Amino acid sequence: MKPVAKLGTEVKAKIGQQLRDIYEETVKQGVPERFVDILRGLDDPSDDEGSKNEPK
Amino acid sequence: MSPNRNIREVMLAAVPSLRAFAISLCGNVDRADDLVQEALLRALANLSSFEPGTNMSAWLFTILRNLFRSEYRKRRREVEDVDGSYAEQLTFSPEQSTRLEINEFREALKSLPTEQREALILVGASGFSYEEAARICGCAVGTIKSRVNRARGRLAEILSIEDTSDFGPDQETRAVVNSDLLTRRS
């Protein structure tokens, strides 16, 4: 295995920041309705509000 | 709150991060969402094998990752989002990085071997420890560490990120200001 050059903290910080920026962009979108619908099955039937939205 | 209701809440809470992981893995929003859906359905069908008290999020990540790997072996290269269609679907407000930087970073990330990419994302963005990431990927902690290091090294190389030279003064100032704000806020 090729040895990896030691990276400075600034390089790591920069990479980490961009990685989190990309990630957070998706996380900020929350939970699309289709997944709410899938998990709705876990509720007690009595809890079902019956509001069926079309999955995206 | 019934146990099922509780599980639902925990699963729902994990979905945004699970999607982000899936998108980073396969580089395509639609495919990533199908993967998340498949993972959730599989998790629901196998709820009895989930050990209460353990990390539900890590469990879901493991399922999704295994699904991706088995599918990836089948489909190999067609997985890549050549047109960058998922980049277009995202609206990005550049606060820390510029749009161009982000696109370049995305491309660079895609070029990494899958096992390096997943290790870097799990540790660097999903917030898992090296130990948790190792369990999710079914490998040794040392392997994860070395994959993360290699991933970082490769990205730095592709993006020509070097100490100081690529850190403009305004970015540095911003970082200082941001951390200062954070400190004051908390």
Interface residues (C-beta under 8 A of the other chain):
Chain A: M1 V4 A5 L7 G8 E10 V11 K12 A13 K14 I15 G16 Q17 Q18 L19 R20 D21 I22 Y23 E24 E25 T26 V27 K28 Q29 G30 V31 P32 R34 F35 V36 I38 L39 R40 G41 L42 D43 D44 D47
Chain B: S2 N4 R5 I7 R8 M11 L12 V15 P16 S17 R19 A20 F21 I23 S24 D33 V36 Q37 L40 L41 L44 L90 F92 E95 Q96 S97 E101 I102 F105 R106 L109 L120 I121 G124 A125 S126 S146 N149 R150 R152 G153 L155 A156 I161 E162 D163 T164 D166 F167 A175
